[in-house]
Amino acid sequence: MHKPTVQIGDSVLGPSTRGPDLTETMNTLAHFAIHAGDVKRAKKFYESVFDWKFGTLPGMQDFFQIKGPDDNALGAIQSRTYNAAQKDILGFECSINVVDVEATARAVETAGGQILMKRTAIPHVGWIIKFLDTEGNLCCAVHFDKSAA
């Protein structure tokens, strides 16, 4: 089965150091989030344990990007206030890279999942939905689009 790809060149969260030929395969893990009650404490923990580096987004004091060795964003440590579920998330929240979040939302509902957060813009990053799978696991689908506002 052929999987669609999208050319993203520079990462939406910062310039890519991998060069202009970077392509990302759709329907693969694109991002993970670690929810925290105290984001600064969590940041310090992961810096100590994994030697992760962090970046910030303008105006977001409760959100830190987790940077990989090539300075590309791998994930985030973020405030629990970003949680769309009714209970605290005590694991990693994963986002799957998709072509169309609205089509993915329809597929989630058809397959028996529940939409928790409809299509929402992450300014200058893209569009996201959050949903529960049939087992109650929280998951996200994201479409990267720098023009999202």
C-alpha positions as CSV (number, residue, x, y, z in Angstrom):
1,M,0.0,0.0,0.0
2,H,1.4,3.4,-1.0
3,K,1.5,5.9,1.9
4,P,1.2,9.6,0.9
5,T,4.1,11.8,1.9
6,V,4.3,15.6,2.3
7,Q,7.4,17.8,1.7
8,I,7.9,19.9,4.8
9,G,11.5,21.1,4.3
10,D,12.0,23.4,7.3
11,S,10.2,22.1,10.4
12,V,7.1,24.0,11.4
13,L,8.7,24.4,14.8
14,G,12.0,25.7,13.6
15,P,14.5,25.3,10.7
16,S,15.5,21.8,9.8
17,T,19.1,20.8,9.9
18,R,18.4,17.7,7.8
19,G,18.2,19.7,4.6
20,P,15.4,20.6,2.1
21,D,14.8,16.9,1.0
22,L,13.1,16.0,4.3
23,T,9.8,14.3,3.8
24,E,7.5,12.9,6.5
25,T,5.3,9.9,5.9
26,M,1.6,10.4,6.7
27,N,-0.1,8.3,9.4
28,T,3.1,8.0,11.5
29,L,4.0,9.4,14.9
30,A,4.5,13.1,14.5
31,H,4.7,14.4,18.1
32,F,4.3,13.4,21.7
33,A,3.3,15.4,24.7
34,I,4.1,14.9,28.4
35,H,1.4,16.6,30.6
36,A,2.7,18.1,33.8
37,G,1.3,19.9,36.8
38,D,4.6,21.8,37.1
39,V,6.2,22.1,33.7
40,K,9.4,23.6,35.0
41,R,9.9,20.7,37.4
42,A,9.1,18.2,34.6
43,K,11.5,20.0,32.3
44,K,14.3,19.8,34.9
45,F,13.6,16.1,35.4
46,Y,13.8,15.2,31.7
47,E,16.9,17.4,31.2
48,S,18.6,15.4,34.0
49,V,17.4,11.9,33.0
50,F,17.7,12.1,29.1
51,D,19.8,15.2,28.6
52,W,17.0,16.6,26.4
53,K,17.2,20.2,25.2
54,F,14.2,22.5,25.2
55,G,12.8,25.4,23.2
56,T,9.9,27.7,23.7
57,L,7.1,29.2,21.7
58,P,6.3,32.9,22.0
59,G,3.8,33.6,24.7
60,M,3.6,30.0,26.0
61,Q,5.1,29.9,29.5
62,D,3.5,26.5,30.2
63,F,4.8,24.7,27.1
64,F,8.4,23.6,26.3
65,Q,9.4,21.9,23.0
66,I,11.6,18.8,23.4
67,K,14.4,19.2,20.9
68,G,16.3,16.3,19.3
69,P,20.0,16.2,18.6
70,D,19.4,17.9,15.2
71,D,17.4,20.7,17.0
72,N,14.1,19.5,15.5
73,A,11.1,19.3,17.8
74,L,10.3,15.8,19.0
75,G,7.6,16.5,21.5
76,A,6.6,18.8,24.3
77,I,6.2,19.1,28.0
78,Q,3.0,21.0,28.5
79,S,0.6,22.1,31.2
80,R,-2.3,19.9,32.1
81,T,-4.6,22.7,31.1
82,Y,-4.1,21.6,27.5
83,N,-5.8,18.2,28.4
84,A,-9.1,17.6,26.6
85,A,-9.9,14.5,28.6
86,Q,-11.9,14.5,31.8
87,K,-9.0,12.9,33.9
88,D,-5.3,13.8,34.1
89,I,-3.2,12.1,31.4
90,L,-0.5,10.0,33.1
91,G,1.4,8.9,30.1
92,F,2.6,10.4,26.8
93,E,-0.1,11.9,24.5
94,C,0.8,11.0,20.9
95,S,-0.1,12.9,17.7
96,I,-0.3,11.1,14.4
97,N,0.6,13.1,11.3
98,V,-2.5,13.1,8.9
99,V,-3.4,14.7,5.6
100,D,-6.9,15.9,6.8
101,V,-7.9,16.1,10.5
102,E,-11.6,16.5,9.7
103,A,-11.6,13.3,7.6
104,T,-9.7,11.6,10.4
105,A,-12.3,12.8,12.9
106,R,-15.0,11.2,10.7
107,A,-13.0,7.9,10.6
108,V,-12.6,8.0,14.4
109,E,-16.3,8.3,14.9
110,T,-17.1,5.6,12.3
111,A,-14.7,3.2,14.0
112,G,-16.4,3.8,17.4
113,G,-14.1,6.4,18.9
114,Q,-15.1,9.7,20.5
115,I,-14.0,13.2,19.5
116,L,-13.0,15.2,22.6
117,M,-11.7,18.3,20.8
118,K,-12.8,19.2,17.3
119,R,-10.4,20.7,14.7
120,T,-8.4,23.4,16.5
121,A,-5.6,25.6,15.3
122,I,-2.2,25.5,16.9
123,P,-1.0,28.9,15.7
124,H,1.8,28.7,13.2
125,V,2.0,24.9,13.6
126,G,-1.1,23.3,12.2
127,W,-4.5,21.8,13.0
128,I,-5.2,19.2,15.6
129,I,-8.1,17.0,16.9
130,K,-8.1,15.0,20.1
131,F,-10.1,11.8,20.5
132,L,-10.5,8.6,22.6
133,D,-10.1,5.3,20.9
134,T,-12.4,2.3,21.6
135,E,-10.3,1.4,24.6
136,G,-10.4,4.9,26.2
137,N,-6.9,5.9,25.2
138,L,-6.4,9.6,24.3
139,C,-4.8,10.2,20.9
140,C,-4.4,13.2,18.6
141,A,-4.3,13.7,14.8
142,V,-2.3,16.7,13.5
143,H,-1.9,18.3,10.1
144,F,1.0,20.6,9.9
145,D,0.2,24.0,8.3
146,K,2.1,27.1,9.1
147,S,-0.8,29.3,8.1
148,A,-3.0,27.9,10.9
149,A,-4.3,30.6,13.2
